[in-house]
Amino acid sequence: MKQTNAILHSAKKYLYYFFVFFLTAFCGSSCHKHKITNSTQPDIDTCKVNPAFENIRERGDTLIALMLKTPTSYFMYKGQTIGYEYELLEKFTERYHLHLQIKLIDNQDSLFIFLKEGKGDLIATCLPITKEKNREFNFTKRFYQSPMVLVQKKPQGWYSMPSSDMKKHMIRNILNIDQEPISVSKDSLFYSALLKLEDVVGDTLNISFLEEVASPFNLFEKIANGEIKYTIADKETANIYAAFNTDIDAKTVISMPHPKAWVVRKNSPELLSTLNAWLNYYQRYKEYYYLYDKYFNNRGTYKKIINYQSTFAGQLSPYDDIIKEEAQRINWDWRLLAAQMYQESHFDPNLVSPKGAIGLMQIMPETAEMHGFQNIDHVETNIKTGISHLSYIEEKFNHLDSINRIKFTLAAYNVGLGHIYDAQRLATYLGLDSTQWDGNVAEALLLKSNAKYYNLDICRNGYCRGSESYNYVNNIIKRYNNYLCFVTL
């Protein structure tokens, strides 16, 4: 009987390894090898856009990217938007002079539904390439490949155990898990792979569904707290968590590496070819590999991700409550005010500029005196002073529509009303519209660093480094749009 059981167990092991090999072939072909150049930045002229890509330009040069809420794709750290896929998207849209709009989606099934319905141009989360999805959608060239791992908790006192004793407490082959439940979220990326493993080895795994799991990190926390025993994750994500919670083990690989890529509709061949051309070229440069290492092999980035997951999830800053209350005074979306505050101080209340501007809103003492405030090193007073100054400036542009009024107000907060008035007069002189910021007054402001223009009589305030305010406004509006993805009113 023992001999029969041994033969069956051996057969299951061979079937398991066959499954691992089969899964690799099933997921897709390997990537092309590229010669990596020493340069970190590709030449913009060597990667041409497909002419058929112009259909996206018809709706205002906006690329709509659907992204899954994952710990590394797109997240906020102390008011700064970062993430592996987010930075890649920025590189791509900057290359082709497109605006980027991101829609964050809670689960994988909805990603594909929304893409099919045309609510986005592409799925910009790296997903496993499968034959099943390839029948209905097109995958881009692969970005990277990652195996699945079993995530489990190490035994109590593991750090003082001999390695031989440690092995006795850990599952190193998923076939040895018996009927212990493997917990995954209802819309998990890994559920179908577990079912395929069952089919191949002819054994049933105890798969337990968990509702409302916000991220893989929530599952890892449940393992660390002893609420569940096992889950499945991709190696990169599990390693990030295990780096900071050494009680967690993610060394048991249960599949060969899956090639991962972005996804487009079958009726978007021009977008697919453009993405592939860009990726094919970009992967020849060190910058591409630096970016991967930044998010998947860097403890500094791990710390930011862990900190966001545990502390800042659902928040933009530690000052959100004060910002929300004070933003009502000026009737601004509080997230816009938060975006400006980050631009001013990166949410550092102790920041003092070389010119003497103080605190979160970078208030000059004379500005505080003008509005009747003192003690501007106090957080709430500093914010109140900034709001009062914004309100004062905004009144000067009440005749403009709301979007332009905000942009003019932000610019004047940065560089002063006098220089913005100069830029408006210069815009009129140049035949531009003095009531429109983008492409008009913004362009005139840039010219105020040129003696040919700032010496004109209409420029009463002289030289101005207009590019600083130009970028100031653009960065705030861009950050505000990012904040809209994360935090609702």
C-alpha positions in Angstrom: 0.0 0.0 0.0 2.8 2.4 0.9 4.5 1.6 -2.4 1.3 2.4 -4.3 1.0 5.7 -2.4 4.6 6.6 -3.2 4.0 5.8 -6.9 0.9 8.0 -6.9 2.7 10.8 -5.1 5.6 10.6 -7.6 3.2 10.7 -10.5 1.5 13.8 -9.1 4.9 15.5 -8.8 5.7 14.8 -12.4 2.3 16.0 -13.5 2.8 19.2 -11.5 6.1 19.9 -13.2 4.5 19.2 -16.5 1.9 21.7 -15.7 4.5 24.3 -14.9 6.2 23.7 -18.3 2.8 23.7 -20.0 1.7 27.0 -18.4 4.8 28.7 -19.8 4.0 27.7 -23.3 0.4 28.5 -22.8 1.0 32.1 -21.6 2.9 33.2 -24.7 6.2 33.4 -26.5 9.4 34.8 -25.0 10.5 38.3 -25.7 12.9 39.5 -28.3 16.4 40.2 -27.1 17.6 43.7 -27.7 21.0 45.3 -27.7 21.0 47.7 -24.8 22.6 51.0 -25.5 24.5 53.1 -23.0 22.2 56.0 -23.5 19.4 56.3 -21.0 17.0 58.4 -23.3 15.8 57.2 -26.7 16.0 59.7 -29.6 12.5 61.1 -30.1 12.9 61.2 -33.9 13.6 57.5 -34.3 10.3 56.2 -33.0 7.6 57.4 -35.4 3.9 57.3 -34.6 1.6 55.3 -36.9 -0.5 57.7 -39.0 -3.6 55.6 -38.2 -3.0 56.5 -34.5 -4.5 59.9 -35.3 -8.0 58.7 -34.4 -7.1 59.3 -30.8 -6.1 62.8 -31.6 -9.6 63.5 -33.0 -10.9 63.6 -29.4 -8.4 66.1 -28.1 -5.1 64.2 -28.1 -6.2 62.2 -25.0 -5.3 58.6 -24.4 -7.6 56.9 -21.9 -5.8 54.2 -19.9 -7.7 51.6 -17.8 -5.6 50.5 -14.8 -6.1 47.9 -12.1 -5.7 49.1 -8.6 -2.4 47.4 -7.7 0.3 48.3 -5.2 2.9 49.1 -7.8 1.0 50.3 -10.9 -0.3 53.8 -9.8 -0.3 55.1 -6.3 0.2 58.2 -4.2 3.1 58.8 -1.9 2.8 62.0 0.2 1.0 63.7 -2.6 3.2 62.5 -5.4 1.8 60.3 -8.1 4.2 57.4 -8.9 3.9 53.8 -10.1 5.5 51.4 -12.6 2.8 51.5 -15.3 2.1 55.2 -14.6 5.7 56.2 -15.4 5.7 54.0 -18.5 2.4 55.7 -19.7 4.0 59.1 -19.1 6.9 58.2 -21.3 4.6 56.9 -24.0 2.2 59.9 -24.0 5.1 62.4 -23.8 6.7 60.8 -26.8 3.5 61.2 -28.9 2.4 64.5 -27.4 -0.8 63.1 -25.9 -2.8 64.0 -22.8 -3.1 61.1 -20.3 -6.4 60.2 -18.6 -6.4 57.3 -16.2 -9.4 55.3 -14.9 -8.7 53.1 -11.9 -10.6 49.8 -11.9 -11.2 47.5 -8.9 -11.0 44.1 -10.6 -9.7 42.4 -13.7 -13.1 41.3 -15.1 -14.2 45.0 -15.2 -11.0 46.0 -16.9 -11.9 43.8 -19.9 -15.5 44.7 -19.9 -14.8 48.5 -19.9 -12.2 48.0 -22.7 -14.6 46.1 -24.8 -17.3 48.8 -24.2 -14.9 51.5 -25.4 -14.5 53.2 -22.0 -10.8 53.2 -22.4 -8.2 52.8 -25.2 -6.1 50.2 -23.5 -5.5 48.3 -20.3 -2.3 49.7 -18.9 -1.7 47.1 -16.2 0.7 44.3 -17.0 -1.5 41.2 -17.1 -0.7 37.5 -17.9 -0.8 36.7 -21.6 -3.3 33.9 -22.1 -4.8 32.2 -25.1 -8.3 32.7 -23.8 -8.0 36.5 -23.6 -6.0 36.6 -26.9 -9.0 35.3 -28.8 -10.9 38.5 -27.9 -8.2 41.1 -27.3 -4.7 41.9 -28.5 -1.7 41.9 -26.1 1.2 44.1 -26.6 4.8 42.9 -26.5 5.6 41.7 -23.1 7.0 44.1 -20.4 8.3 41.5 -18.1 7.6 38.0 -16.8 6.7 36.8 -13.3 6.0 33.5 -11.7 3.2 32.9 -9.2 4.2 32.1 -5.6 2.5 30.6 -2.6 2.5 33.1 0.2 2.6 31.7 3.8 3.6 32.6 7.3 6.9 31.3 8.7 6.6 29.3 12.0 7.0 31.1 15.3 10.7 31.4 16.3 11.8 30.7 12.7 14.8 33.0 13.0 16.5 30.6 15.5 15.5 27.3 13.7 18.0 25.2 11.8 17.1 25.2 8.1 16.2 21.5 8.2 13.5 22.2 10.9 12.3 25.3 9.0 11.6 23.2 5.9 9.3 20.9 7.9 7.0 23.8 8.6 6.9 25.2 5.1 5.0 24.1 2.0 7.6 23.9 -0.8 5.3 22.0 -3.3 1.7 23.1 -3.6 0.7 19.4 -4.0 1.7 18.9 -0.4 -0.8 21.5 0.8 -3.4 18.8 1.4 -6.8 20.4 2.0 -5.6 23.6 3.6 -7.6 26.5 2.1 -5.8 28.8 -0.4 -7.5 32.2 0.0 -7.9 34.4 -3.0 -10.1 37.4 -3.7 -13.3 36.7 -5.7 -11.9 38.5 -8.8 -8.3 37.2 -8.3 -5.9 37.0 -11.3 -4.8 33.7 -10.0 -8.0 31.7 -9.6 -8.1 30.4 -13.2 -4.4 29.2 -12.9 -5.3 27.3 -9.7 -8.2 25.6 -11.6 -5.8 24.6 -14.4 -3.4 23.2 -11.9 -6.3 21.0 -10.5 -7.1 19.8 -14.0 -3.6 18.8 -14.8 -2.7 17.0 -11.5 -6.2 15.5 -11.2 -6.5 16.7 -7.6 -8.8 19.2 -6.0 -7.4 22.2 -4.2 -9.4 23.9 -1.4 -9.9 27.4 -2.9 -11.5 29.9 -0.5 -13.0 33.2 -1.8 -12.7 36.4 0.1 -14.9 39.4 -0.6 -13.8 43.0 -0.8 -10.1 42.6 -0.8 -8.7 46.0 -1.7 -5.2 44.8 -2.7 -2.8 41.9 -2.4 -1.3 43.6 0.7 -4.6 43.1 2.5 -4.3 39.4 1.9 -0.7 39.4 3.1 -1.8 41.2 6.3 -4.3 38.5 6.9 -1.6 35.9 6.7 0.7 37.8 9.0 -2.2 38.1 11.5 -3.1 34.5 11.3 -6.5 35.0 9.8 -5.7 32.9 6.7 -2.9 30.4 6.0 -2.2 30.7 2.3 -2.7 32.9 -0.8 -1.3 33.2 -4.3 0.5 36.3 -5.7 2.9 37.3 -8.4 6.5 37.1 -7.2 7.2 40.9 -7.5 4.3 42.0 -5.3 4.9 39.3 -2.7 8.6 40.2 -2.4 7.8 43.8 -1.7 5.7 42.9 1.3 8.1 40.1 2.5 11.0 42.6 2.5 9.3 44.5 5.4 7.5 41.7 7.1 10.1 38.9 7.5 7.5 36.6 9.0 6.1 36.2 5.5 7.5 33.6 3.1 7.1 33.9 -0.7 9.7 31.4 -1.9 7.5 28.6 -3.1 7.1 29.1 -6.8 4.1 27.3 -8.3 4.4 28.2 -11.9 7.0 29.1 -14.6 7.2 32.9 -15.3 4.1 34.4 -17.0 4.8 36.9 -19.7 2.9 40.1 -18.8 1.7 42.8 -21.2 -0.8 45.6 -21.8 -4.1 45.0 -23.7 -5.9 46.7 -26.6 -9.1 45.9 -28.5 -8.9 43.8 -31.7 -10.2 46.8 -33.6 -7.2 49.0 -32.5 -4.4 47.6 -34.7 -2.9 51.1 -35.1 -2.6 51.6 -31.3 -1.2 48.1 -30.9 1.5 48.7 -33.6 2.4 52.1 -32.1 2.7 50.7 -28.6 4.8 47.8 -29.9 7.1 50.1 -31.9 7.6 52.3 -28.9 8.2 49.4 -26.6 10.5 47.6 -29.0 12.6 50.8 -29.2 12.4 51.7 -25.5 13.5 48.3 -24.3 16.9 48.9 -26.0 17.7 51.6 -23.5 18.9 51.3 -19.9 16.2 53.7 -18.7 13.6 51.0 -19.3 15.4 48.5 -17.0 16.2 51.2 -14.4 12.4 51.8 -14.2 11.8 48.1 -13.5 14.5 48.0 -10.9 13.1 51.1 -9.2 9.8 49.5 -8.5 10.6 45.8 -8.1 14.2 45.7 -6.8 14.5 48.8 -4.7 13.9 49.0 -0.9 13.4 52.7 -1.0 10.4 52.2 -3.4 9.2 49.3 -1.3 9.0 51.6 1.7 6.9 54.1 -0.2 4.5 51.4 -1.3 4.2 50.0 2.2 3.8 53.4 3.7 1.0 54.3 1.2 -0.8 51.1 1.7 -0.8 51.4 5.5 -1.0 55.1 6.1 -2.0 57.2 3.1 -4.5 55.0 1.4 -7.5 57.2 0.7 -5.6 60.4 1.7 -3.6 63.0 -0.2 -1.8 64.4 2.8 -2.0 64.6 6.6 -3.8 67.9 6.2 -6.8 66.8 4.2 -9.4 67.8 6.8 -8.0 71.3 7.1 -7.8 71.7 3.3 -11.4 70.5 2.8 -12.7 73.0 5.4 -10.7 75.9 4.1 -11.3 75.2 0.4 -15.0 76.0 1.0 -14.1 79.6 1.6 -12.9 80.0 -2.0 -15.3 77.4 -3.5 -12.5 75.4 -5.0 -12.4 71.6 -5.2 -10.2 70.7 -2.1 -8.1 68.4 -4.3 -7.1 71.3 -6.5 -6.0 73.2 -3.4 -4.1 70.1 -2.2 -2.4 69.9 -5.7 -1.2 73.5 -5.3 0.0 72.9 -1.8 2.1 70.0 -2.9 3.6 72.1 -5.7 4.4 74.8 -3.1 5.9 72.7 -0.3 5.5 68.9 -0.9 3.3 69.1 2.2 6.3 70.1 4.4 5.0 72.5 7.0 8.5 73.5 8.0 9.8 74.5 4.6 11.3 77.9 4.3 12.4 79.1 0.8 15.6 81.0 0.0 13.4 84.1 -0.4 11.8 83.6 3.0 8.5 82.1 2.0 7.1 79.9 4.8 5.2 76.7 5.3 2.7 74.6 3.4 1.5 77.5 1.2 4.9 79.3 1.1 3.6 82.6 2.5 5.8 85.6 2.5 5.6 87.6 5.7 4.4 90.8 3.9 1.6 88.7 2.3 0.5 87.6 5.7 0.6 91.2 7.0 -1.5 92.3 3.9 -4.3 89.9 4.9 -4.0 90.5 8.6 -2.4 87.2 9.7 0.4 86.4 12.1 2.2 83.2 13.2 2.2 81.8 9.7 4.5 79.0 10.8 1.3 77.5 12.3 -0.2 75.0 9.9 -3.8 76.2 10.0 -2.9 79.9 9.9 -0.6 79.3 7.0 -3.4 77.6 5.0 -5.9 80.3 5.9 -3.4 83.0 4.7 -2.9 81.2 1.4 -6.6 80.9 0.9 -7.1 84.6 1.6 -4.4 85.5 -0.9 -5.9 83.1 -3.6 -9.3 84.7 -3.0 -7.8 88.2 -3.4 -6.1 87.3 -6.7 -9.2 85.4 -8.1 -11.4 88.5 -7.7 -9.1 90.2 -10.2 -10.1 87.6 -12.8 -13.8 87.3 -12.1 -14.6 88.2 -15.7 -13.0 85.0 -17.0 -14.6 81.5 -17.2 -13.9 79.2 -14.3 -11.1 77.2 -15.9 -9.2 80.2 -17.0 -9.9 82.1 -13.8 -8.2 79.3 -11.8 -5.2 79.1 -14.1 -4.7 82.9 -14.1 -5.0 82.8 -10.3 -2.5 80.1 -9.8 0.0 81.8 -12.1 -0.4 85.1 -10.3 0.0 83.4 -6.9 3.3 82.1 -8.2 4.8 85.1 -10.0 2.7 88.1 -9.0 -0.3 90.0 -10.5 2.0 92.5 -12.2 3.7 90.0 -14.4 0.4 88.3 -15.4 -1.1 91.7 -16.4 2.1 92.3 -18.5 1.6 88.9 -20.1 -2.1 89.8 -20.9 -1.0 93.1 -22.6 1.8 91.3 -24.4 -0.7 88.7 -25.7 -2.9 91.4 -27.1 0.1 93.1 -28.7 0.9 89.7 -30.4 -2.6 89.2 -31.6 -3.4 86.6 -29.0 -6.4 86.3 -26.7 -5.8 88.0 -23.3 -8.6 86.1 -21.6 -7.3 82.6 -22.5 -4.4 81.0 -20.6 -3.4 78.0 -22.7 -1.8 78.9 -26.0 -2.3 82.6 -25.4 -1.3 84.4 -22.2 0.8 81.4 -21.1 2.8 81.7 -24.3 3.2 85.5 -23.8 4.4 84.9 -20.3 7.2 82.7 -21.6 8.4 85.6 -23.8 8.9 87.8 -20.7 12.4 86.2 -20.2 13.4 87.7 -23.6 14.7 91.2 -23.6 13.1 91.9 -27.0 9.7 91.6 -25.2 10.2 92.5 -21.5 11.7 95.8 -22.6 8.5 96.8 -24.4 6.6 99.7 -22.7 3.6 97.4 -22.2 5.7 95.1 -19.9 5.7 97.4 -16.9 7.2 94.9 -14.5 10.2 93.9 -16.6 12.0 90.6 -16.7 10.2 87.4 -15.6 11.2 83.8 -15.7 8.0 82.8 -17.3 8.8 79.2 -17.7 8.6 78.7 -13.9 5.0 79.9 -13.7 4.1 78.2 -17.0 5.2 74.8 -15.5 3.8 75.7 -12.1 0.2 75.9 -13.5 0.7 72.8 -15.8 2.0 70.7 -12.9 -0.8 71.6 -10.6 -3.5 70.9 -13.1 -1.9 67.6 -14.0 -1.6 66.6 -10.4 -5.2 67.6 -9.7 -6.4 65.3 -12.5 -4.3 62.5 -10.9 -5.8 63.2 -7.5 -9.3 62.9 -9.0 -8.5 59.2 -9.7 -7.7 58.5 -6.1 -10.0 60.5 -3.8 -13.7 61.3 -4.3 -15.4 64.3 -2.8 
